[in-house]
């Protein structure tokens, strides 16, 4: 019949299709991020770690609603590309930390209300005791924010925050950091602000700048 392929041609095309699929699958280990740098901890473990760190920092208020997710940081790839021009630079994703992923966790004393999908910054962090936690690869804190009260507590005036607890939870030793000028403006009200410079103990070649701010030690 006119229009039908000869068996030999049909078999050849099928073989090419199968080989192409197999080749594309094999190449994913060089082109897909999740194959280059898989998550080493499940979301359940990271979620538990987030709650644990928040509690250790003294925030033990019961949560009515929680949300979490995973972010892929494009600026991390730009950082690697700018610092390493070798053909094997992406192999560093297999072993280097903190890696391109960021797991975020939020808990609030009221239900989250949003017209779109919940995210690390949606809804806005504008509720007292609304905690936002973004750890680095491995679960150590990179960012912890809490919604501040709209009024000042007179009993909390004159107190100072103990930053060493946050340093310890982040896997850093505050004694090995030097005080520095603060360069980041906090997004929320604060009555105490501090900054430090040091190095990452896991990567001594990387300088680390730490910023912190608190309001009534909250």
N, C-alpha and C positions, 0 to 999 in steps of 0.2 A: 504494500500500500504506500502511496505517496506521502511523504512527510515522516515516515518512521525511520529511526536510526538503525544502522546495522548493529548486530549484537556486539561486535568487537569495539565499535565506537562507544556504545552505551556503557560497556564494562570499563573502558578506559576513562570515560568521564566520571563514572562512579568512583573509581580508584583515586582520581585526582581530588574529588570532593572529600573522600575519607582522609586522604593524606593531608589536605589543607586543614581540616578540622583538628586532626591530631597535632599538626605543627602549631596551629594557633593556640591550642591548649598548653602545649609545652612552653611556648613563648610567654605565657602569662607570668611565669616565675621571674621574668626579667622586666615585665611591663606593667604588672598590676601591683599596687601598693600592698594589698593584703597578703600577697605571696612573698613580697620582699621583706616585710616586717609585720608578721602577724601579732595580734594582741596576745600578750603572755599571761593575762589574767582575764577571767570572765567578768561580764558586767555585774554579776551577783557579788563577786569578791570585791570589786571596786566600790560597789554601792555600800557594802558593809564597812569597808575601810573609810569611806567618806563619813558615815554616821559616827564611827569610832573617833575619828580625828575631831569632828565638831564637838563631841561630848568631852573629849580630853581638854579642849580649849575652854571648857566651862559653859558651853551652850547646851543645856540639858532640857530645854523646853520641849514638850511633846509636839510632834509634827502632825498636822491635820492632812496635809497633802505633800507629795514628793514627785519629782520628775528627774529624769537623767537621760543622757545620750552620749554619743561619741562624735567628736569633731575631727576633721582632717585639716591640718594647718598647712596651707599652701606656702606661707612664708618660710616654713622649714625647708622646703625643696629649693626655694630661691636662695636660702642661706648656704645650702650645700653646693649648689651650682656655682655660686660666687666664690666660695673658698676652695673648691677642688675642681680642677679642669680635667682630671684624668678620666679615661674611659671607664674606669671601675668605680667611680665615685658613688654610684647608687648602691654598690655592695655594702657600703657603710650602714645602710638602713637595716641590715640584718643583725647588726650587733650594737650600733651606737645608740645611746640614750641621750635625751629623753624620747626621741623618736617623733614621728609626725602626728601621732594620735593625741587627743585630749578628751578624757572622759569628764563630763560635768555632772554635778549632782546638785539639786536644790530641794530644800524643804521649807515649809511655811506653816504658820499657825492658822492659816485659813486656806480655802481652796483656791487654786490657781484659776484665773478667769482670763481667757484670751479668745479672740476670733480666729486665730491661726494656730499652727502647730506650736506646742511648747518648745522653748529653746533656752540656751544658756542666758540669753538676755531678753526673753519674752515669756511672760510679762515682765515689765521693768521691776527692778529690785527696790520697791518703794514701801514695803511693809515692815514694821518693827518685828524683829526676830525672824525675818525671811533670810535664810542662810543660802549662800551660793559657794560651792566648793569645786575647784578645778585642779585635780592633781596632775603631776607629771607622769611620764611612763614609769610604772612600778608602784604608783599609789602615793608618792610623797607630795605634799601640798605645793602647788605653784601659785594658787590664788584662793583666798578665802575672804568673802565679803558678807556682811550682815547688815540688814536694813536698820537704820538708826532711828531712835525715838524722835518725835517732833518736838518734844519738850525736854528741858534739862532737869535731871534728878539732882537736887541739892546735896543729897547724901553721897553722891559719887564724885563730887568736886574735890580736887586736890589729890586724887588717887592716880597712880601710874600703872600702865600696862606692863605685864611681864612678857617681853618679847621672846625670852629664851624658850618658852614652851612651844611657840610656833616654829622657831628655828629647829628645835629638836625633832618635831614631827616632820619637818621637811628634810631631815637627814643632814642638817648643818649644825655646826658648833658656833654659837654666837661669840665665843671667846676668841675665835680665829678670824673674826671680821672686824674691820675698822669703821667707825662712824664716818658718814659722808654727807654731803649736801643732798637734800631731797629735791628731786627733779620732776616727779610725777605728782599731778594734782589729784587728790582723792575725789571720787565721784559723789561722795556723800559727806554730810557734816562730820567734823572731827574736832577734838580739842587737844589731841596729841599726834605728833607726826615724827617719823624717824626714818633714817636710811643708812645702809651699810654697804661696803665694798669688800669682796673677798674672792675666793676661788671655789669651784665645785670640787669636792673631794673625790668624786667619781671621774672627773675630767680636770686634772690640775692645770691644763693648758687653757681652760675656759674661765674667764673672769665673770663674776656674778655680782649684780647690783640688786639689793633687796630694798623694797619700800614697804612701809607699814604705817597705818594710821588707825586711831581708835577714837571713839566717842563715849565717854563715861565707861571706859573699859568694855565697850560692847562692839 
